[in-house]
């Protein structure tokens, strides 16, 4: 039973990691929470995968800084909010004709903007 649990956690962590990586280029997928979920799954199932994830040169510092309570870099916040509203504005204005869907998309954009902005901002002196 323990092996099945670990295998399911590795699968869930890998899916979360994949979605988190997609979130780097797709504005509606929240990168940091998905990477944190991947780390949580890996820490409970595979020490090797967890170590690889938190020491990764591209996104390991994001996970370490966030988990240590230091926050998200200002550049990442600005980029995230900008990408959300560029994609939402285009979609609302030019793609979706239904008002109710436009309102729903606006609400989703507002929620993720709020989520990003409420996170603590990482100061350059606090980086790992």
N, C-alpha and C positions, 0 to 999 in steps of 0.2 A: 504494500500500500504506500509506503514511504517513497519508493522509486517512482510510482505513478504520480504522486504529488509533486515530486521534484521535476519530472518530465513536463507536467502541465505548467508548472511555474516557469520553466525554461521557454516553453512555447509562448506563454503569455508575455513574458519579458521580451522575447524576440519580436513578437507582433507589435508590442508597444514601442520598442526601439525603431522598428521599421516605420511605424506611423509618425513617431517623433522626428525621424529623419525627413519624411515627407513634409512634415510641418515646417521645416526650414524654408521650403519653397511654396507651400500652400498655406495661405494666411489664416484659414479657419481651423487648422489643426494646431493645437497648442503644444509646441515643442517641449518646453521645460517640464510640464506635468507628465507628459508621456515618457520622457527620459527618466524622470523620478520614479514612475511606475515600473519601468524596466529595471532600474537599479533595485527597487524593493523586491521585485520577483527574483532577480539574480542573487541577491544577498541571502535569500532563503533557499536557493536551489543549487547554485554553482559559484563557488568562490573564484574560480578561474574567470568566468564571464563577468562577474562583478568587478574584479580587479581590472580586467581589460576595459570595462566601461568607464570606471572612474579615473583611469589613467590615460584614457584616450586623449590625444593632443588637440582634437577639434572640439569636443563637447564635454570632456571630463571635468574641466574647471567649472563649467556651468553647474554641473551636478554637485560638485564638492562645495562650491560657494553657496548654493541655495540650501543644501542640507546643513551647512554650518551656520545658517541664519544670516549670511552676509548679503544676500539679495541677488538681483539680476542687474547686469551692467546697463547703464543709461542708453548706450548705443543699441542694445538689444531691445529695450523698451520702445525707443523711438522707431526703430525699424519694424518691430512687430505691429505697433499701432498704425504706422503709415501704410504698411502692406494690407492690413485689415481694411482700412478705409478706402484705399485705392481699388481693391477688389470689390468691396461692397458697393461703392459708388458706381463703378462701371456696371456691375450686375443689376443694381436697382434701377439705374437710368436707362440702360440699353438692352438688357437681356430679359428681365422678368416683367411681363405686362400686368400681372395681377397685383392690385394694391395690397391685398392681405399678405401676399408673399413678400412684397417689398417691405411692409411693416415688420414682418417676422425677421427678415434679413437685417433690417436696421437694429432690431432688438438683439439679435445674436451678435452683431458687431459691437453694440454698446456693452453687452455683457463681457465679451472678451477684452474690450478696451478697459473696462472697470477692473477686471481680474489682473491684467498686466500692470496697470497703474497702481493698484493697491499693494503690490509686492514691494518689498524694501529695495531701494536702489543701491547697488554695489558701488562703493567709492573706490577710486584707483588705489588708495592706500590699503584697502582691505582685501585685495585680491590674493589668491593663493598662487 
